[in-house]
């Protein structure tokens, strides 16, 4: 059985954490100098492992194994959220690299191969999963031309030109080459830690549905307008959100989540009754039936608000992704590997966050594996996982890949 080298896994993770180091985490936005340096470093590690590695015209890295036998694809992303954690994305890239090295170093498996992919902009600094969408052929040149940095206002093409990668051909998946795709990640929640568990086998990646609620009332003086005649748009939006928050627990699933990420009032002055209000709202679930039920309830609550309120409330669904089911056979391989290395300490669970695997699943049987997050913290510089869990996860991940390669 291909055995990982624990010290190599931890060394690679800690080296990546020096690119954009921020407190105990990293600040490595897509195509920042730190992200560019991390990509070049990682491509060099792939070449050292014997892979034919190159960075393409959207900053994706693909390392192709020279092995002649059966192959799988594995990987994740290297950029980070702003001032965030050192493991989100990087862990999946290092696990893929280590699995490739361990398979190549074992005489019993060296004829088998693990190709490694590092996808650009999973974190959405320029768009939405641009790298993995490009890799599966679901992104055209117009999408790249329209991609703008949220932080700098510069286009992706401008930033790619700085690196010298602009205009390079983009890597495109060859589905016939692979038996499947594997991605590893920190859990980003506390289910594993609170349950005393060490490995999560992902069953599905949730869909994310985004909405805009808009209320139109009457802008007026806050001191001279009586309460009886007010048409307060801010109050109308807040009441709708409260109605949703009270109703959803009665009709959702245990793992359904919803969030109001932003509320804007116009004109937003302390002595003026808002004449217009807008809220951005998001819900997540892995069950299409639940999503449809909650969507219908949102529209029913908006209708009720208009029937009883003083302001016109409107709802617009901005986006609605599709849940991505992970492959049953690959889940079973992860289960077997986890039971071997951590008996009784693994759990099947959905992913509440989006990942590149949800796009790869459109082209290949796909799997995801989680390791615990200390305190359930992610997207913050205090994000962390114990060394023991990092090493165990790398070995379980590699075992599952070998299981599939030798099937």
C-alpha positions, 0 to 999 in steps of 0.5 A: 500500500502506498504510504505517505510521508507525514513530514513532507505533507506538513512541510509542503502545507507550511511552505505554502502558508508563507506565501501571503502569510497573515498572522496565523493564516494567509492573505493570498487573493487570486492572481496577487503576487503571493498567489502567482508565486504559490502557483509557480512553487507548486508547479515546480513541486509537480515537476520534481515528482515527475509530472509534466506540469504547466500553468494555462491561460486562466492560471490553472495548473495541470500536472500529468503523471507519466504512468502508463496505467489507470489514472485518477485526477485530484486537486483543489485551489491555492488562492485564499479568502482575504485575511483567512486560513492557511488550509482552505484549498491548499490542503486539497492541493497538497493531499493530491500532490502527496497521493501522486508521489506516494503512488509513484514511489511504491513499486506495487502502484508506480504503473498507476497515476494521479494527475493533479489539478489546481483550479484558479479563483474558487474563492471568487475574487474575479467570478464564480469557480472560473478555473474549474468551469474553464477546465470542464469547458463551461467557460468561454472567452467572454466570461474571462473578458468580463471577469473583474477583481472585486478588490482592484477593479482590474480585469482578469485579462489585465492580471493574467497579462502581468504574469505572462500567462495571458493567451496561453491555451486553457487546459481542458479535461479528458474524461476518458483518461480518469477513473474519477476525481478526488478533492480533500478539504477542511470541514469548515464546520464543527460536525466532526470535532464535536462528534469526536470524528476524524474523517468526513465522507461527503455525500453531496455538495449543496446548492446555493440559491441567491435572492434580492428582496426590494421594498418600495415605500415613501421617503419622508421626514423622521420627525414630522411623519406620523406613525400611522401614515408612514411607509417605511421600506426598511421596516418592510424588509426586516419584517419579511426577513423575520417572517422567513426566519420564523417559518423556515425551521418548520419546513426545512431539513436539519442541515438547511441554512439561510443568511441575510448578507446585506441590507441597504437603506435609501437614503440611509440617513438617521432622520429620514424614513427609508423610501427604498430598502434592499436585502441580499438573501441566500439559502443552501441545501443539498435536496432539490425538493427542499430547495423548491419548497423553501423557494415557494414559501419565500414567494408566499411570504412576499405575497402575504407581506404585500397583502398586509403591509404599506410597502410594495415588496418584490423578490428576485432570484439572482442565481440557483445552482444545482446540488452535486451528488458525489459518486457512490463507489468513490464514497465507498472507497473513502469509507473503507480507507477511513475504517482502516485508518480510523475505525468508527471515526468517520461519517458521511455528511453533505458539504455546506460550502461550494467546492470545485468538485461540484463542477468536476462532477459534471464530467467525472465520478467525483468524491470529497473528503473532510478533515476536522476544523478546530472550533469549526472556524474557517474563512478567518486567519485562526482556521486550523487543523491538528497535525495528527488529523492532517497526516491521517487525512492525507493517508486516508485520502491516498488509500482511497485513491489507491483503492480506486486505481487498483479496482 
